[in-house]
Amino acid sequence: ACSSLSSPSQGKQIHGLAIKSHIPSNRISVDNSLISMYYENGNLQDARRVFDRMPERNVVSFNSMIKGYAQHGDGTEAFLLYQRMLDSGIAPNNVTFVAILSACVHCGKVTEGQRYFNAMKETFKIEPEAEHYSCMIDLLGRAGKLEEAERFIDAMPYKPGPVAWAALLGACRKHKSMALAERAAKELMVMQPLAATPYVMLANMYADAGQWEEMALVR
């Protein structure tokens, strides 16, 4: 509902009505939607104000706020909220770990990301899904740990999707790893033969390396 509003002013009007209505049966869901609405419109301050004033919170409340901080690059607050959630006796779910791993990606926190990923499996017995693996591949790749990222993608219990390969290809371009870039680009070309991105990125890498014949073949 209000989380999908494009106008913050409309959301504020709904927020005001929610406060006046005093309907306890759906208050948590309304507040959770307000948090999402505010952070999606770049207003973390109001999102946090709603969160802090909630008389009761659930896992969705924490997930929404952690996701908001992650999207805006505030890993410190995301990590603090994650710990606060645990201290409150609320168990994280798979959405929580997508949010917290995204925070690690945006902040370059490789060690923390590895710790959260391991805790997800070992402590909370949650099987990682494609988004979790893609976050880790992106995190390792951005940090220049390309061999680790490749090992990670090879260790996935199912076939990696285009998001994982695209993250690896982007990291290869940043860190100038041609051999691995070729592998990632070829995987993407098979999965998405009509997508221009892998062709363009690989051609640009060949051009940067002065490999004109290879560039011509890709184009």
QUIFEN-V587090 format. One record per backbone hydrogen bond with DSSP energy under -0.5 kcal/mol. NH is the residue of the N-H (numbers start at 0). CO is the residue of the C=O. E is the energy in kcal/mol with one decimal. If there is no record, write none. Layout:
BEGIN
nh->NH co->CO e->E
nh->NH co->CO e->E
END
This chain:
BEGIN
nh->3 co->0 e->-1.5
nh->4 co->1 e->-1.4
nh->7 co->5 e->-0.6
nh->10 co->6 e->-1.6
nh->11 co->7 e->-2.4
nh->12 co->8 e->-1.8
nh->13 co->9 e->-2.2
nh->14 co->10 e->-2.6
nh->15 co->11 e->-2.4
nh->16 co->12 e->-2.1
nh->17 co->13 e->-2.5
nh->18 co->14 e->-2.0
nh->19 co->15 e->-1.9
nh->20 co->16 e->-1.9
nh->21 co->17 e->-1.0
nh->23 co->21 e->-0.9
nh->25 co->22 e->-0.7
nh->26 co->23 e->-0.9
nh->29 co->25 e->-2.1
nh->30 co->26 e->-2.8
nh->31 co->27 e->-2.7
nh->32 co->28 e->-1.9
nh->33 co->29 e->-2.1
nh->34 co->30 e->-2.5
nh->35 co->31 e->-2.0
nh->36 co->32 e->-2.5
nh->37 co->33 e->-2.7
nh->38 co->34 e->-2.4
nh->39 co->35 e->-2.2
nh->40 co->36 e->-1.0
nh->40 co->37 e->-0.6
nh->41 co->38 e->-1.7
nh->42 co->37 e->-2.9
nh->43 co->41 e->-0.9
nh->46 co->42 e->-1.6
nh->47 co->43 e->-2.8
nh->48 co->44 e->-1.8
nh->49 co->45 e->-2.3
nh->50 co->46 e->-2.2
nh->51 co->47 e->-3.0
nh->52 co->48 e->-1.5
nh->53 co->49 e->-0.6
nh->53 co->50 e->-1.1
nh->61 co->57 e->-1.7
nh->62 co->58 e->-2.8
nh->63 co->59 e->-2.6
nh->64 co->60 e->-1.9
nh->65 co->61 e->-2.9
nh->66 co->62 e->-2.7
nh->67 co->63 e->-1.9
nh->68 co->64 e->-2.2
nh->69 co->65 e->-2.5
nh->70 co->66 e->-2.7
nh->71 co->67 e->-1.2
nh->72 co->69 e->-1.6
nh->73 co->68 e->-2.7
nh->74 co->72 e->-1.1
nh->77 co->73 e->-1.7
nh->78 co->74 e->-2.8
nh->79 co->75 e->-2.2
nh->80 co->76 e->-2.4
nh->81 co->77 e->-2.0
nh->82 co->78 e->-2.1
nh->83 co->79 e->-2.3
nh->84 co->80 e->-2.4
nh->85 co->81 e->-2.0
nh->86 co->82 e->-2.6
nh->87 co->83 e->-1.4
nh->88 co->85 e->-1.7
nh->89 co->84 e->-2.1
nh->90 co->88 e->-0.6
nh->96 co->92 e->-1.6
nh->97 co->93 e->-1.5
nh->98 co->94 e->-2.1
nh->99 co->95 e->-2.7
nh->100 co->96 e->-2.1
nh->101 co->97 e->-1.9
nh->102 co->98 e->-1.8
nh->103 co->99 e->-1.6
nh->104 co->100 e->-2.1
nh->105 co->101 e->-2.4
nh->106 co->102 e->-1.5
nh->107 co->103 e->-1.1
nh->107 co->104 e->-0.6
nh->108 co->103 e->-2.0
nh->109 co->107 e->-1.4
nh->112 co->108 e->-2.1
nh->113 co->109 e->-2.5
nh->114 co->110 e->-2.0
nh->115 co->111 e->-2.7
nh->116 co->112 e->-2.5
nh->117 co->113 e->-2.3
nh->118 co->114 e->-2.4
nh->119 co->115 e->-2.3
nh->120 co->116 e->-1.4
nh->121 co->117 e->-3.2
nh->122 co->118 e->-1.6
nh->123 co->118 e->-2.2
nh->125 co->119 e->-2.9
nh->126 co->124 e->-0.6
nh->132 co->128 e->-2.1
nh->133 co->129 e->-2.6
nh->134 co->130 e->-2.1
nh->135 co->131 e->-2.0
nh->136 co->132 e->-2.6
nh->137 co->133 e->-2.5
nh->138 co->134 e->-2.8
nh->139 co->135 e->-2.7
nh->140 co->136 e->-2.5
nh->141 co->137 e->-2.7
nh->142 co->138 e->-1.4
nh->143 co->140 e->-1.7
nh->144 co->139 e->-2.4
nh->145 co->143 e->-1.6
nh->148 co->144 e->-2.2
nh->149 co->145 e->-2.5
nh->150 co->146 e->-2.5
nh->151 co->147 e->-2.4
nh->152 co->148 e->-2.2
nh->153 co->149 e->-2.2
nh->154 co->150 e->-1.5
nh->155 co->152 e->-0.7
nh->164 co->160 e->-1.7
nh->165 co->161 e->-2.6
nh->166 co->162 e->-2.0
nh->167 co->163 e->-2.0
nh->168 co->164 e->-2.6
nh->169 co->165 e->-2.4
nh->170 co->166 e->-1.8
nh->171 co->167 e->-2.3
nh->172 co->168 e->-2.2
nh->173 co->169 e->-2.0
nh->174 co->170 e->-2.4
nh->175 co->171 e->-0.7
nh->175 co->172 e->-0.6
nh->176 co->171 e->-2.1
nh->177 co->175 e->-0.8
nh->180 co->176 e->-1.8
nh->181 co->177 e->-2.5
nh->182 co->178 e->-1.6
nh->183 co->179 e->-2.6
nh->184 co->180 e->-3.0
nh->185 co->181 e->-2.3
nh->186 co->182 e->-2.1
nh->187 co->183 e->-2.1
nh->188 co->184 e->-2.5
nh->189 co->185 e->-1.8
nh->190 co->186 e->-2.1
nh->191 co->187 e->-3.4
nh->194 co->191 e->-1.8
nh->199 co->195 e->-2.6
nh->200 co->196 e->-2.9
nh->201 co->197 e->-2.1
nh->202 co->198 e->-2.4
nh->203 co->199 e->-2.4
nh->204 co->200 e->-1.9
nh->205 co->201 e->-2.4
nh->206 co->202 e->-2.3
nh->207 co->203 e->-2.5
nh->208 co->204 e->-1.7
nh->209 co->206 e->-1.2
nh->210 co->205 e->-2.9
nh->211 co->209 e->-1.4
nh->214 co->210 e->-2.0
nh->215 co->211 e->-2.3
nh->216 co->212 e->-1.8
nh->217 co->213 e->-1.9
nh->218 co->214 e->-2.3
END
